[in-house]
Amino acid sequence: MLNFLCIGAQKSGTTWLYEALLRHPKVAFPGGKEVHFWNNLPDRDLQQYMNVFSNDDYINGDITPAYGFLPLSVIQKIYNLFPYLRLIYLIRDPRERAWSSAKMALGRSEMTIDEASDQWFIDHFMSKGSRARGDYKTCIHQWRSVFPSEQLLIVDYENIKSNPTLIMNNILHHVGLDCFYEKMDEELLMRKVFEGDRASIRASLVPVINDIYLDQIDSLGDYLQKDFSAWLQKHYEKK
């Protein structure tokens, strides 16, 4: 059966998580990464999806970042089928996430950063999809309104970078497995996976992306009772 979902967020370490979990002998992704089943209803066959995850010899997962902002009705449908499902949500400074996402879209458009105008980036930042993916508070609230909060593990990307062994073992515990990684595995876990263009955000775009996300970061911190000062102490200076 399906045991866990990673619901996002895009550009927040989901590929890293997939590769790290895949090394565990009891974890399986029979549908591969990014199945995109629940965000493509009603065009997909539910029984076929259930059959994919029918091998109970493994802890079966589906990592699809687009699930983070599913409609409430779809989340309710998932709960009705899998009420004990474990959920994982990776979050990252939403300004970094939006910038990384824009650079990925730029590559898919076969453009270089130098070829793209400020307005191109601003349009991407303001797009419905980018805004939804970066609105962590709404995503978390939607899922928590259906699933018990203890079934949703929220993982800060900053902690992955600073202590990947601890984070991975916490995730394994969350999905019902014992610790697997040891300190000696830290170098392996710290390897970059699917690293994109490392160019920093243009100075001219900093005020724009701050206007979109600074209030949301504050609101998320209040909602989760968590300190996100590590996000705010970076190069995105408040103007």
DRENPA-3360 file (N, C-alpha, C; in nm, 2 decimals, always signed):
BEGIN
1 = MLNFLCIG = +0.08/-0.12/+0.00/+0.00/+0.00/+0.00/+0.09/+0.12/+0.00 ~ +0.03/+0.24/-0.03/+0.10/+0.36/-0.02/+0.12/+0.40/+0.13 ~ +0.24/+0.43/+0.17/+0.27/+0.46/+0.31/+0.30/+0.60/+0.33 ~ +0.36/+0.67/+0.23/+0.39/+0.81/+0.26/+0.39/+0.89/+0.13 ~ +0.36/+1.02/+0.14/+0.37/+1.12/+0.03/+0.47/+1.23/+0.08 ~ +0.55/+1.27/-0.01/+0.62/+1.39/+0.00/+0.55/+1.49/-0.09 ~ +0.50/+1.60/-0.03/+0.41/+1.69/-0.10/+0.48/+1.82/-0.15 ~ +0.61/+1.82/-0.14/+0.68/+1.94/-0.19/+0.78/+1.99/-0.08;
9 = AQKSGTTW = +0.82/+2.11/-0.10/+0.79/+2.20/-0.21/+0.90/+2.19/-0.32 ~ +0.85/+2.22/-0.44/+0.95/+2.22/-0.55/+1.07/+2.30/-0.52 ~ +1.19/+2.25/-0.57/+1.32/+2.32/-0.55/+1.35/+2.34/-0.40 ~ +1.31/+2.24/-0.32/+1.34/+2.25/-0.18/+1.41/+2.12/-0.13 ~ +1.46/+2.04/-0.22/+1.53/+1.92/-0.18/+1.46/+1.79/-0.20 ~ +1.35/+1.79/-0.28/+1.28/+1.67/-0.30/+1.36/+1.56/-0.38 ~ +1.44/+1.60/-0.47/+1.52/+1.50/-0.54/+1.63/+1.45/-0.45 ~ +1.69/+1.53/-0.37/+1.78/+1.48/-0.27/+1.71/+1.38/-0.18;
17 = LYEALLRH = +1.59/+1.41/-0.13/+1.52/+1.32/-0.05/+1.49/+1.18/-0.12 ~ +1.45/+1.19/-0.24/+1.42/+1.07/-0.32/+1.54/+0.98/-0.33 ~ +1.66/+1.04/-0.36/+1.78/+0.96/-0.37/+1.82/+0.90/-0.24 ~ +1.81/+0.98/-0.13/+1.85/+0.93/+0.00/+1.76/+0.82/+0.05 ~ +1.63/+0.83/+0.03/+1.54/+0.73/+0.07/+1.55/+0.60/-0.01 ~ +1.58/+0.62/-0.14/+1.59/+0.51/-0.23/+1.71/+0.41/-0.19 ~ +1.81/+0.47/-0.12/+1.92/+0.38/-0.07/+1.88/+0.29/+0.04 ~ +1.76/+0.31/+0.10/+1.72/+0.22/+0.21/+1.66/+0.10/+0.15;
25 = PKVAFPGG = +1.70/-0.02/+0.20/+1.65/-0.14/+0.14/+1.50/-0.17/+0.16 ~ +1.44/-0.10/+0.25/+1.29/-0.12/+0.28/+1.20/-0.01/+0.22 ~ +1.26/+0.08/+0.15/+1.19/+0.19/+0.09/+1.18/+0.17/-0.06 ~ +1.06/+0.19/-0.12/+1.04/+0.17/-0.26/+0.96/+0.29/-0.32 ~ +0.99/+0.32/-0.44/+0.91/+0.42/-0.52/+0.86/+0.35/-0.65 ~ +0.76/+0.26/-0.64/+0.73/+0.18/-0.76/+0.67/+0.26/-0.87 ~ +0.63/+0.38/-0.85/+0.59/+0.47/-0.96/+0.70/+0.57/-1.00 ~ +0.82/+0.56/-0.94/+0.92/+0.65/-0.97/+0.90/+0.78/-0.90;
33 = KEVHFWNN = +0.98/+0.88/-0.92/+0.96/+1.01/-0.86/+0.87/+1.09/-0.94 ~ +0.78/+1.17/-0.87/+0.69/+1.26/-0.93/+0.58/+1.18/-1.02 ~ +0.50/+1.11/-0.95/+0.40/+1.03/-1.02/+0.29/+1.12/-1.08 ~ +0.26/+1.23/-1.01/+0.16/+1.33/-1.06/+0.03/+1.27/-1.08 ~ -0.01/+1.18/-0.98/-0.15/+1.12/-0.99/-0.25/+1.22/-0.94 ~ -0.24/+1.26/-0.82/-0.34/+1.34/-0.75/-0.37/+1.48/-0.81 ~ -0.27/+1.53/-0.88/-0.29/+1.66/-0.94/-0.33/+1.65/-1.08 ~ -0.37/+1.53/-1.12/-0.42/+1.51/-1.26/-0.56/+1.44/-1.26;
41 = LPDRDLQQ = -0.63/+1.44/-1.15/-0.76/+1.39/-1.15/-0.86/+1.47/-1.23 ~ -0.96/+1.42/-1.29/-1.01/+1.28/-1.29/-0.95/+1.19/-1.40 ~ -0.84/+1.24/-1.46/-0.79/+1.17/-1.58/-0.71/+1.04/-1.56 ~ -0.69/+1.01/-1.43/-0.61/+0.90/-1.40/-0.69/+0.79/-1.33 ~ -0.65/+0.67/-1.35/-0.72/+0.55/-1.30/-0.68/+0.52/-1.16 ~ -0.77/+0.53/-1.06/-0.74/+0.51/-0.92/-0.69/+0.37/-0.89 ~ -0.76/+0.27/-0.95/-0.72/+0.13/-0.92/-0.58/+0.10/-0.97 ~ -0.55/+0.16/-1.08/-0.41/+0.14/-1.14/-0.31/+0.20/-1.04;
49 = YMNVFSND = -0.34/+0.31/-0.99/-0.25/+0.38/-0.89/-0.24/+0.29/-0.76 ~ -0.35/+0.24/-0.71/-0.35/+0.15/-0.60/-0.26/+0.02/-0.63 ~ -0.28/-0.03/-0.75/-0.20/-0.15/-0.78/-0.05/-0.13/-0.78 ~ -0.01/-0.01/-0.82/+0.13/+0.03/-0.83/+0.19/+0.01/-0.69 ~ +0.12/+0.04/-0.58/+0.17/+0.04/-0.45/+0.12/-0.08/-0.37 ~ +0.09/-0.19/-0.43/+0.03/-0.30/-0.37/+0.13/-0.39/-0.30 ~ +0.26/-0.38/-0.32/+0.36/-0.46/-0.26/+0.39/-0.42/-0.11 ~ +0.34/-0.50/-0.02/+0.35/-0.46/+0.12/+0.48/-0.50/+0.18;
57 = DYINGDIT = +0.57/-0.55/+0.11/+0.71/-0.59/+0.16/+0.79/-0.46/+0.18 ~ +0.75/-0.35/+0.12/+0.82/-0.23/+0.13/+0.74/-0.11/+0.19 ~ +0.81/-0.01/+0.23/+0.75/+0.12/+0.27/+0.74/+0.20/+0.14 ~ +0.62/+0.21/+0.08/+0.61/+0.27/-0.05/+0.58/+0.42/-0.05 ~ +0.64/+0.49/-0.13/+0.63/+0.64/-0.13/+0.60/+0.70/-0.27 ~ +0.55/+0.82/-0.27/+0.53/+0.90/-0.39/+0.57/+1.04/-0.35 ~ +0.68/+1.09/-0.42/+0.73/+1.22/-0.40/+0.69/+1.31/-0.52 ~ +0.59/+1.39/-0.50/+0.54/+1.48/-0.61/+0.52/+1.62/-0.56;
65 = PAYGFLPL = +0.61/+1.71/-0.58/+0.60/+1.85/-0.52/+0.47/+1.92/-0.55 ~ +0.41/+1.89/-0.66/+0.28/+1.96/-0.69/+0.17/+1.92/-0.60 ~ +0.18/+1.82/-0.52/+0.07/+1.78/-0.43/+0.06/+1.88/-0.31 ~ +0.16/+1.97/-0.29/+0.15/+2.06/-0.18/+0.03/+2.15/-0.18 ~ -0.01/+2.19/-0.30/-0.12/+2.29/-0.31/-0.24/+2.23/-0.38 ~ -0.27/+2.10/-0.35/-0.39/+2.03/-0.40/-0.51/+2.09/-0.34 ~ -0.62/+2.09/-0.42/-0.75/+2.14/-0.36/-0.79/+2.05/-0.24 ~ -0.87/+2.12/-0.15/-0.91/+2.05/-0.03/-0.99/+1.92/-0.06;
73 = SVIQKIYN = -1.07/+1.92/-0.16/-1.15/+1.81/-0.20/-1.06/+1.69/-0.23 ~ -0.95/+1.71/-0.30/-0.86/+1.60/-0.33/-0.78/+1.55/-0.21 ~ -0.74/+1.64/-0.12/-0.68/+1.60/+0.00/-0.77/+1.51/+0.09 ~ -0.90/+1.55/+0.09/-1.00/+1.47/+0.16/-1.01/+1.33/+0.10 ~ -1.01/+1.32/-0.03/-1.01/+1.20/-0.10/-0.89/+1.11/-0.06 ~ -0.78/+1.17/-0.06/-0.66/+1.09/-0.02/-0.67/+1.04/+0.12 ~ -0.72/+1.13/+0.21/-0.74/+1.08/+0.35/-0.84/+0.97/+0.36 ~ -0.95/+0.97/+0.28/-1.05/+0.87/+0.29/-0.99/+0.73/+0.25;
81 = LFPYLRLI = -0.89/+0.74/+0.16/-0.83/+0.61/+0.11/-0.71/+0.57/+0.20 ~ -0.64/+0.67/+0.25/-0.52/+0.64/+0.33/-0.52/+0.72/+0.45 ~ -0.60/+0.70/+0.55/-0.61/+0.78/+0.67/-0.48/+0.78/+0.75 ~ -0.40/+0.68/+0.74/-0.28/+0.68/+0.83/-0.15/+0.71/+0.75 ~ -0.17/+0.77/+0.63/-0.06/+0.81/+0.55/+0.03/+0.91/+0.62 ~ +0.16/+0.89/+0.60/+0.26/+0.98/+0.66/+0.30/+1.08/+0.55 ~ +0.31/+1.21/+0.59/+0.33/+1.32/+0.49/+0.46/+1.39/+0.53 ~ +0.53/+1.43/+0.42/+0.66/+1.50/+0.44/+0.65/+1.63/+0.35;
89 = YLIRDPRE = +0.69/+1.74/+0.41/+0.68/+1.87/+0.34/+0.81/+1.94/+0.36 ~ +0.89/+1.95/+0.26/+1.02/+2.02/+0.27/+1.00/+2.17/+0.23 ~ +1.05/+2.26/+0.31/+1.03/+2.40/+0.29/+1.17/+2.47/+0.28 ~ +1.17/+2.58/+0.21/+1.30/+2.65/+0.19/+1.26/+2.80/+0.18 ~ +1.35/+2.89/+0.22/+1.32/+3.03/+0.20/+1.25/+3.05/+0.07 ~ +1.12/+3.10/+0.07/+1.04/+3.10/-0.05/+1.10/+3.19/-0.16 ~ +1.18/+3.29/-0.12/+1.25/+3.37/-0.22/+1.35/+3.29/-0.30 ~ +1.43/+3.21/-0.22/+1.53/+3.12/-0.29/+1.46/+3.02/-0.38;
97 = RAWSSAKM = +1.35/+2.96/-0.33/+1.27/+2.87/-0.40/+1.22/+2.93/-0.53 ~ +1.16/+3.05/-0.52/+1.11/+3.12/-0.64/+1.22/+3.15/-0.74 ~ +1.33/+3.19/-0.70/+1.45/+3.22/-0.79/+1.50/+3.09/-0.85 ~ +1.51/+2.99/-0.78/+1.56/+2.86/-0.83/+1.46/+2.81/-0.94 ~ +1.33/+2.82/-0.91/+1.23/+2.77/-1.00/+1.23/+2.85/-1.13 ~ +1.25/+2.99/-1.12/+1.25/+3.07/-1.23/+1.37/+3.03/-1.32 ~ +1.49/+3.00/-1.26/+1.60/+2.96/-1.34/+1.58/+2.83/-1.41 ~ +1.51/+2.74/-1.34/+1.48/+2.61/-1.41/+1.39/+2.63/-1.53;
105 = ALGRSEMT = +1.29/+2.72/-1.51/+1.20/+2.75/-1.62/+1.27/+2.82/-1.74 ~ +1.37/+2.90/-1.70/+1.45/+2.97/-1.80/+1.53/+2.87/-1.89 ~ +1.58/+2.77/-1.82/+1.66/+2.66/-1.89/+1.56/+2.59/-1.99 ~ +1.44/+2.56/-1.94/+1.35/+2.49/-2.02/+1.31/+2.57/-2.14 ~ +1.32/+2.70/-2.13/+1.28/+2.79/-2.24/+1.40/+2.81/-2.34 ~ +1.51/+2.74/-2.31/+1.64/+2.75/-2.38/+1.69/+2.90/-2.39 ~ +1.68/+2.96/-2.27/+1.73/+3.10/-2.26/+1.84/+3.10/-2.15 ~ +1.93/+3.20/-2.16/+2.03/+3.22/-2.06/+1.98/+3.33/-1.97;
113 = IDEASDQW = +2.04/+3.34/-1.85/+2.00/+3.44/-1.76/+2.02/+3.58/-1.82 ~ +2.13/+3.60/-1.89/+2.16/+3.73/-1.95/+2.06/+3.77/-2.06 ~ +1.99/+3.67/-2.12/+1.89/+3.70/-2.22/+1.76/+3.74/-2.16 ~ +1.73/+3.70/-2.03/+1.60/+3.73/-1.97/+1.60/+3.86/-1.90 ~ +1.49/+3.94/-1.93/+1.48/+4.07/-1.87/+1.43/+4.06/-1.73 ~ +1.44/+4.17/-1.65/+1.38/+4.17/-1.52/+1.23/+4.14/-1.52 ~ +1.17/+4.19/-1.62/+1.02/+4.16/-1.63/+0.99/+4.02/-1.65 ~ +1.08/+3.95/-1.72/+1.05/+3.80/-1.74/+1.05/+3.73/-1.61;
121 = FIDHFMSK = +1.15/+3.77/-1.53/+1.16/+3.70/-1.39/+1.05/+3.75/-1.30 ~ +1.01/+3.87/-1.31/+0.90/+3.92/-1.23/+0.77/+3.85/-1.27 ~ +0.75/+3.83/-1.40/+0.63/+3.76/-1.44/+0.63/+3.62/-1.39 ~ +0.74/+3.55/-1.38/+0.75/+3.42/-1.33/+0.72/+3.42/-1.18 ~ +0.79/+3.51/-1.11/+0.76/+3.52/-0.96/+0.61/+3.54/-0.93 ~ +0.55/+3.62/-1.01/+0.41/+3.65/-0.99/+0.31/+3.55/-1.04 ~ +0.36/+3.45/-1.12/+0.27/+3.35/-1.18/+0.19/+3.28/-1.07 ~ +0.08/+3.23/-1.11/-0.01/+3.16/-1.01/+0.06/+3.03/-0.96;
129 = GSRARGDY = +0.13/+2.96/-1.04/+0.20/+2.84/-1.00/+0.31/+2.87/-0.90 ~ +0.39/+2.97/-0.93/+0.51/+3.00/-0.84/+0.46/+3.05/-0.71 ~ +0.35/+3.13/-0.71/+0.30/+3.19/-0.58/+0.24/+3.07/-0.50 ~ +0.17/+2.98/-0.56/+0.11/+2.87/-0.49/+0.21/+2.78/-0.43 ~ +0.32/+2.75/-0.50/+0.42/+2.66/-0.45/+0.50/+2.73/-0.33 ~ +0.50/+2.86/-0.33/+0.58/+2.93/-0.22/+0.49/+2.97/-0.10 ~ +0.36/+2.94/-0.11/+0.27/+2.98/+0.00/+0.26/+2.86/+0.09 ~ +0.36/+2.85/+0.17/+0.37/+2.73/+0.26/+0.26/+2.73/+0.36;
137 = KTCIHQWR = +0.23/+2.84/+0.42/+0.13/+2.84/+0.52/+0.00/+2.79/+0.48 ~ -0.05/+2.83/+0.36/-0.17/+2.78/+0.30/-0.17/+2.63/+0.28 ~ -0.06/+2.59/+0.22/-0.04/+2.45/+0.19/-0.05/+2.36/+0.32 ~ +0.03/+2.40/+0.42/+0.03/+2.33/+0.54/-0.11/+2.33/+0.61 ~ -0.17/+2.45/+0.61/-0.31/+2.46/+0.67/-0.41/+2.37/+0.60 ~ -0.40/+2.36/+0.47/-0.49/+2.28/+0.39/-0.48/+2.13/+0.43 ~ -0.36/+2.08/+0.43/-0.33/+1.94/+0.47/-0.36/+1.91/+0.61 ~ -0.33/+2.00/+0.70/-0.36/+1.98/+0.84/-0.51/+1.99/+0.88;
145 = SVFPSEQL = -0.58/+2.05/+0.79/-0.73/+2.06/+0.81/-0.79/+1.93/+0.79 ~ -0.72/+1.84/+0.72/-0.78/+1.70/+0.69/-0.70/+1.59/+0.77 ~ -0.57/+1.60/+0.76/-0.49/+1.50/+0.83/-0.45/+1.55/+0.97 ~ -0.43/+1.46/+1.07/-0.38/+1.50/+1.20/-0.24/+1.56/+1.18 ~ -0.21/+1.67/+1.25/-0.09/+1.74/+1.23/+0.03/+1.66/+1.25 ~ +0.03/+1.56/+1.34/+0.14/+1.47/+1.37/+0.18/+1.38/+1.25 ~ +0.09/+1.37/+1.15/+0.12/+1.29/+1.04/+0.19/+1.37/+0.93 ~ +0.21/+1.50/+0.95/+0.28/+1.59/+0.85/+0.41/+1.63/+0.92;
153 = LIVDYENI = +0.52/+1.59/+0.86/+0.65/+1.63/+0.90/+0.70/+1.74/+0.82 ~ +0.73/+1.85/+0.88/+0.78/+1.97/+0.80/+0.93/+1.98/+0.82 ~ +1.01/+1.98/+0.71/+1.15/+1.98/+0.72/+1.21/+2.11/+0.65 ~ +1.29/+2.18/+0.72/+1.35/+2.30/+0.67/+1.48/+2.27/+0.59 ~ +1.48/+2.31/+0.47/+1.60/+2.29/+0.38/+1.73/+2.33/+0.45 ~ +1.73/+2.43/+0.53/+1.85/+2.48/+0.60/+1.90/+2.37/+0.69 ~ +1.82/+2.29/+0.75/+1.86/+2.19/+0.84/+1.91/+2.07/+0.76 ~ +1.86/+2.05/+0.64/+1.92/+1.94/+0.56/+2.06/+1.97/+0.53;
161 = KSNPTLIM = +2.09/+2.10/+0.50/+2.23/+2.13/+0.46/+2.32/+2.12/+0.58 ~ +2.27/+2.15/+0.70/+2.36/+2.16/+0.82/+2.37/+2.02/+0.89 ~ +2.27/+1.94/+0.88/+2.27/+1.81/+0.95/+2.19/+1.70/+0.88 ~ +2.24/+1.66/+0.76/+2.16/+1.57/+0.67/+2.14/+1.43/+0.74 ~ +2.23/+1.38/+0.82/+2.22/+1.25/+0.88/+2.10/+1.25/+0.98 ~ +2.10/+1.35/+1.06/+1.99/+1.36/+1.16/+1.85/+1.38/+1.09 ~ +1.85/+1.46/+0.99/+1.72/+1.49/+0.92/+1.68/+1.36/+0.85 ~ +1.77/+1.29/+0.78/+1.72/+1.17/+0.72/+1.67/+1.06/+0.81;
169 = NNILHHVG = +1.74/+1.05/+0.93/+1.69/+0.95/+1.02/+1.56/+0.99/+1.08 ~ +1.54/+1.12/+1.10/+1.41/+1.17/+1.15/+1.30/+1.14/+1.05 ~ +1.33/+1.15/+0.92/+1.23/+1.12/+0.82/+1.20/+0.97/+0.81 ~ +1.30/+0.89/+0.83/+1.28/+0.75/+0.83/+1.20/+0.71/+0.95 ~ +1.22/+0.77/+1.06/+1.14/+0.74/+1.18/+1.00/+0.78/+1.15 ~ +0.98/+0.89/+1.09/+0.84/+0.94/+1.06/+0.76/+0.84/+0.97 ~ +0.83/+0.77/+0.88/+0.76/+0.68/+0.79/+0.76/+0.54/+0.85 ~ +0.81/+0.52/+0.97/+0.80/+0.39/+1.04/+0.92/+0.30/+1.03;
177 = LDCFYEKM = +1.04/+0.36/+1.00/+1.16/+0.28/+0.99/+1.26/+0.32/+1.10 ~ +1.35/+0.23/+1.13/+1.46/+0.27/+1.22/+1.57/+0.35/+1.15 ~ +1.66/+0.41/+1.24/+1.77/+0.49/+1.18/+1.85/+0.40/+1.09 ~ +1.90/+0.46/+0.98/+1.97/+0.38/+0.88/+2.11/+0.45/+0.85 ~ +2.11/+0.58/+0.85/+2.23/+0.66/+0.82/+2.31/+0.68/+0.94 ~ +2.44/+0.68/+0.93/+2.53/+0.71/+1.04/+2.62/+0.83/+1.00 ~ +2.69/+0.88/+1.10/+2.77/+1.00/+1.08/+2.87/+0.98/+0.96 ~ +2.92/+0.86/+0.94/+3.01/+0.83/+0.83/+2.94/+0.85/+0.69;
185 = DEELLMRK = +2.81/+0.86/+0.69/+2.74/+0.87/+0.56/+2.72/+1.02/+0.53 ~ +2.76/+1.11/+0.62/+2.74/+1.25/+0.60/+2.79/+1.30/+0.46 ~ +2.91/+1.26/+0.42/+2.96/+1.31/+0.30/+2.87/+1.27/+0.18 ~ +2.82/+1.15/+0.19/+2.73/+1.10/+0.08/+2.60/+1.18/+0.08 ~ +2.55/+1.21/+0.20/+2.42/+1.28/+0.20/+2.44/+1.43/+0.16 ~ +2.56/+1.48/+0.17/+2.58/+1.62/+0.14/+2.61/+1.65/+0.00 ~ +2.62/+1.54/-0.08/+2.65/+1.56/-0.22/+2.53/+1.63/-0.29 ~ +2.56/+1.72/-0.38/+2.45/+1.79/-0.45/+2.38/+1.70/-0.55;
193 = VFEGDRAS = +2.25/+1.71/-0.55/+2.17/+1.63/-0.64/+2.09/+1.72/-0.73 ~ +2.11/+1.71/-0.86/+2.04/+1.79/-0.96/+2.06/+1.94/-0.93 ~ +2.18/+1.98/-0.91/+2.21/+2.12/-0.89/+2.19/+2.20/-1.01 ~ +2.12/+2.31/-1.00/+2.09/+2.39/-1.12/+2.20/+2.51/-1.12 ~ +2.16/+2.61/-1.20/+2.25/+2.73/-1.22/+2.26/+2.79/-1.08 ~ +2.39/+2.83/-1.05/+2.42/+2.88/-0.91/+2.42/+3.03/-0.91 ~ +2.38/+3.10/-1.02/+2.38/+3.24/-1.03/+2.28/+3.30/-0.92 ~ +2.33/+3.40/-0.85/+2.26/+3.47/-0.75/+2.15/+3.56/-0.81;
201 = IRASLVPV = +2.05/+3.59/-0.74/+1.94/+3.68/-0.78/+2.00/+3.82/-0.81 ~ +1.95/+3.88/-0.92/+1.99/+4.02/-0.95/+1.95/+4.11/-0.84 ~ +2.04/+4.21/-0.82/+2.00/+4.31/-0.71/+1.87/+4.39/-0.75 ~ +1.85/+4.41/-0.87/+1.73/+4.48/-0.92/+1.60/+4.40/-0.88 ~ +1.61/+4.27/-0.86/+1.49/+4.19/-0.84/+1.47/+4.16/-0.69 ~ +1.57/+4.20/-0.61/+1.56/+4.18/-0.46/+1.43/+4.25/-0.40 ~ +1.41/+4.38/-0.43/+1.29/+4.44/-0.37/+1.16/+4.38/-0.41 ~ +1.16/+4.33/-0.54/+1.04/+4.27/-0.59/+1.01/+4.14/-0.51;
209 = INDIYLDQ = +1.11/+4.05/-0.50/+1.08/+3.92/-0.44/+1.06/+3.94/-0.29 ~ +1.13/+4.04/-0.23/+1.10/+4.07/-0.09/+0.95/+4.11/-0.06 ~ +0.90/+4.20/-0.15/+0.77/+4.24/-0.14/+0.67/+4.13/-0.15 ~ +0.70/+4.03/-0.22/+0.61/+3.91/-0.24/+0.61/+3.82/-0.11 ~ +0.73/+3.81/-0.05/+0.75/+3.70/+0.05/+0.78/+3.74/+0.19 ~ +0.83/+3.86/+0.22/+0.87/+3.89/+0.35/+0.76/+3.87/+0.45 ~ +0.64/+3.93/+0.42/+0.52/+3.92/+0.51/+0.48/+3.77/+0.52 ~ +0.49/+3.69/+0.42/+0.46/+3.55/+0.42/+0.55/+3.47/+0.52;
217 = IDSLGDYL = +0.68/+3.51/+0.51/+0.77/+3.44/+0.60/+0.74/+3.47/+0.75 ~ +0.71/+3.60/+0.78/+0.67/+3.64/+0.91/+0.54/+3.56/+0.96 ~ +0.44/+3.55/+0.86/+0.32/+3.49/+0.89/+0.34/+3.34/+0.92 ~ +0.42/+3.28/+0.84/+0.45/+3.13/+0.85/+0.52/+3.11/+0.99 ~ +0.61/+3.19/+1.03/+0.68/+3.18/+1.16/+0.58/+3.18/+1.27 ~ +0.48/+3.28/+1.26/+0.38/+3.29/+1.37/+0.29/+3.16/+1.37 ~ +0.26/+3.12/+1.25/+0.17/+3.00/+1.24/+0.23/+2.87/+1.30 ~ +0.36/+2.85/+1.26/+0.43/+2.73/+1.31/+0.50/+2.75/+1.44;
225 = QKDFSAWL = +0.50/+2.87/+1.49/+0.58/+2.90/+1.61/+0.73/+2.86/+1.59 ~ +0.78/+2.91/+1.48/+0.92/+2.87/+1.44/+0.99/+2.99/+1.40 ~ +1.12/+3.00/+1.43/+1.21/+3.11/+1.40/+1.27/+3.09/+1.26 ~ +1.24/+3.17/+1.17/+1.30/+3.16/+1.03/+1.40/+3.27/+1.01 ~ +1.47/+3.32/+1.11/+1.57/+3.42/+1.10/+1.68/+3.38/+1.01 ~ +1.71/+3.25/+1.01/+1.82/+3.20/+0.92/+1.79/+3.23/+0.77 ~ +1.66/+3.23/+0.74/+1.62/+3.26/+0.60/+1.65/+3.41/+0.58 ~ +1.61/+3.49/+0.68/+1.61/+3.64/+0.66/+1.75/+3.70/+0.67;
233 = QKHYEKK = +1.85/+3.62/+0.72/+1.98/+3.68/+0.74/+2.07/+3.66/+0.62 ~ +2.01/+3.63/+0.51/+2.09/+3.61/+0.38/+2.10/+3.73/+0.30 ~ +2.14/+3.72/+0.18/+2.17/+3.83/+0.09/+2.04/+3.91/+0.04 ~ +1.92/+3.86/+0.08/+1.80/+3.93/+0.04/+1.77/+4.04/+0.13 ~ +1.86/+4.15/+0.13/+1.84/+4.25/+0.23/+1.71/+4.32/+0.22 ~ +1.65/+4.35/+0.33/+1.52/+4.42/+0.33/+1.55/+4.57/+0.30 ~ +1.47/+4.62/+0.20/+1.50/+4.76/+0.16/+1.41/+4.85/+0.24;
% end
